[in-house]
Amino acid sequence: MTTTQPTPSIPSTPTVLFVCVHNAGRSQMAAGYLEQLAGGRIDVRSAGSEPADRINPVAVEAMREDGVDLAAATPKVLTPEAVQVADVVITMGCGDACPYFPGKRYDDWKLDDPAGQGIDAVRAIRDDIKARVTALVAELLPDV
């Protein structure tokens, strides 16, 4: 996990934006875990620089196995406004497509892309994402 600048102060209800290229796998899985683990204490968003038509069905299956339902999730396009309202922007392979706003915290998570992968590979990606999201929750909500 790489932070590109010092962490600015985070409000009591922070907004976290997860960004990947297609918003169909990694960012959706991370958003699903954050919603579950934060219990409404963090505003969770996800988007993609080139959104797919639908969520990766293998990612949906892998998350369902761990109690997170992504079946109703839909890929969303990344907008400058989405980045502007976020306190923390976590990128996952979107490269230079992510808008940059001073004063935001940007982290880049190096994760394999689940696109085209079988369920075993996606489970490993899922477990990596869950560990990272768990650490993020502990950092953003230290009193919980």
Steps between C-alpha positions, in 0.01 A plus 500: 500500500649833395388840628587779259482783751462562873162403639273804534263514795208263452147602608297296750307342209763468228425435135709232329507457122635179348608531136604239245475495122173311448339537846394138459730311737760639741336834578157341538635230732679763711186714518292198602738413781526860619122534514477178701790566738437872561131454574396837357774699673683560170344630177605245238525561126658325202552590137699411191689694237348273231200330668394157382142408418464282809679373808735205447284194583797314651559794735131494595527126573819536705351781708175309554707217648622748765158648574511811281236534227613697194223370272322836481819707459561677170819652359510879517706751308773689684429872511709787635211573738524150653868557572440852629253387770719208614731528799692185401545383140627145459611412150545150365674511166328800344828679432482860389124482436426604858450875551727655762378756752738651757411425861368151428662185627590267213604137553583261217431135577695263277253217439460246225205562270230234545383540138529169319620319814354182646333484840816390687698801375209734576471358853865590562440854368185523716691397812775755429238773455323401823825525697573845354146625565511368857821697558344810340198479732728472804690807380198716413289395798758454778244520781298205371 
